[in-house]
């Protein structure tokens, strides 16, 4: 920029993206992308030609150019070049939090990989959350159900209001999807005798997936939609209008993923013979996700584990001491078991699952991606092998009634 336009501060990300896109709209749009492509002339071989468009390089170049005012040469000081390495952020969080955030009730679980915010009402929670979020770590916030109108989320209430609707219901064991009456699903939610049977007489493990979702949720269930929005944890980040919610500030020319909300309802595995299956197979979300457990049904009927039996099953998991303590608290109601993996372990997990598939005699096609296809629930035996053979440790979290689990985009998880 000319010296008359010298500005000490760099552009904000939004301004930068908006102005860059504006400049580039005059270019070719044959690539069919949101930004018109930027081409550089010349190739590695020296021949004239166009290389592939790289909008990111152009944006980064703008950032770098705007960092140093044109009338000021960068000062190089030999002594200042050698600086003490900054303290590792991960250690810094745990070492300094007790002093810096003494007014926040929190704990670290899963070998200090997950932050647990224990008081959902604390208005300063977002400050500690921000420190943890920089590291791409999951966060657990408990007690969200205390802010909600609990009667709206009971199975019988949803069945009464929407039982005549049609929806896709997934049989979690064989991945068969059928379009059926929603009332049939809810009738069996807590009464095992009313659940569908599969060919061998076993009780089906059903899931009402993403019903309703997004705008349908808002239109079909306005009272529940409003109740959910006012009860979101860390509203600075999670609310659609949150000041730190990036999606709410993106310029209009971005194509956004479906940000929901979605209602996800499933039977528990307690009434099934096979406890090595899940209601949500291992997968990755493309955006950050907040999942609130708004209701836990207690199944009754033949073959169902008692409450003590369920607790015993959960205690067999590789659990953090604080989670074991919560299991013994009679005021807490466990509802879902999560296994979470860091995004950087995705390639190792993908390689491991392809290896297991070959061991089991399954065909592994070149284009097959076991994570994208959501075709695996990694059971306890496989989780142990994953750790022993690839060094990938599972983060096991029990989600109790009212818990909100916040996952960064790219984190792998199964439920």
Phi, psi and omega in degrees: 000151177297156187297335179294340181259018182303132180219123183296327184268140175286164178294153171288160181302318182296312180300318182298312181295320182294313182292322179297315180298322180297318179296325189272352184296338180285345183283186180289144177240020182296341183287345178070033180246168185298318177265144170293140187288150174256127181247145171247143182273153180092153179230176180300330182277356178091352180282150179290144179167178180253134175269173180298147179295143176220085182297326183297318178301319182295319180293316180298319178301319179297320179298312183297317181297323183279348182293317186251118178303144187294335182267012181231113178285143179295131179274132179247121179240118186301322183291321184284348179294326184263108181240155176293135179301134178295151180297138181303129184302321184298315179290324182299318180303308186287327182287321189261344187300319185299331179273315187283332184235047184293343181271002183249133176274116183205163174215164173253134177234172180056056178056042178064025179267336183238131176273130178248110175270116192267345179239101184293342184276346185293119184287351179263002182307323186297333181293317177287322177304318181301318180296320181288321184295331177302330182271359180068036182260149174292155179227139178245128176239124184257158174088013184295332181295340180290341179268350189260161173276095190300327183297334180291335190256002177293146182303317183293328179291316179293320179297318181296319184280328190227016184299337183274359180283154174259144180203163176279127178243129184261130169274109190295334184283318182244008175060028176272129181253133177228148177266118185214177180287131183298328182302323180300321178294312185289329178301325181266004185300316180241359178239102186298330182295340181261007180276155177297150174249145175267179189306319183275010177089355178289155176283132181287142175261102188255153179221129175266098193269125173050046178234124344280175184223148173057232183296328177298321179300311183297319182286320185279324186232062185301321181294318179289324177299312180294321180297320179294313184297321181285348184252006182296141176287156175044061186303336178301329180255319192270334180291143178305332180256014182300140184294338179250013176272103186304320184301327183284350182247359181291141175299157187295341184279359174278140173269115185267149173289168177290112183265008174077209002286163178231145174261120181242118184232137182210151172289154175277163181277358185299334182265004180257155178285327182263107180267009179261022176240160180236169176267344174224114181286167182301128180200176178237138173267149182273350177228166173299148185227138168242126183240116182252129177274101188268343181203140175235118178270146177257108183289145177227151180134175183297138174085357181274137176294143174289171179301318179295326178293321178295315180299321179296320178299316181293325180292342177284348178285163177279085189256149171293149181301323180292327177289323176297322179294319178296324179298329182275353181275115185294342180277350180263141181238103180289140183228334184213146179247120182251142168238122188238141178229148178290147182302327182290350178267002186302315182295320178295317181294318179300314180297320180296314182293325176294324177295315179295320179300317179294321177299326182272005177077018179275148179283128179249103181280151181304323183273000183285126176238107185297336179279313179298321182285350181051047186258003184231137161248116186278106184283178188300318181296317180290326178297322178294317178296321179301321179287315183291321187266335183234357179071017181265116182267140179273134173264111184260124182231132171265129178261118179265164178309129179089353178285137170252124175256124181249119184246137174285150177306139178095345177288135178272144177201157174221155184225000000 
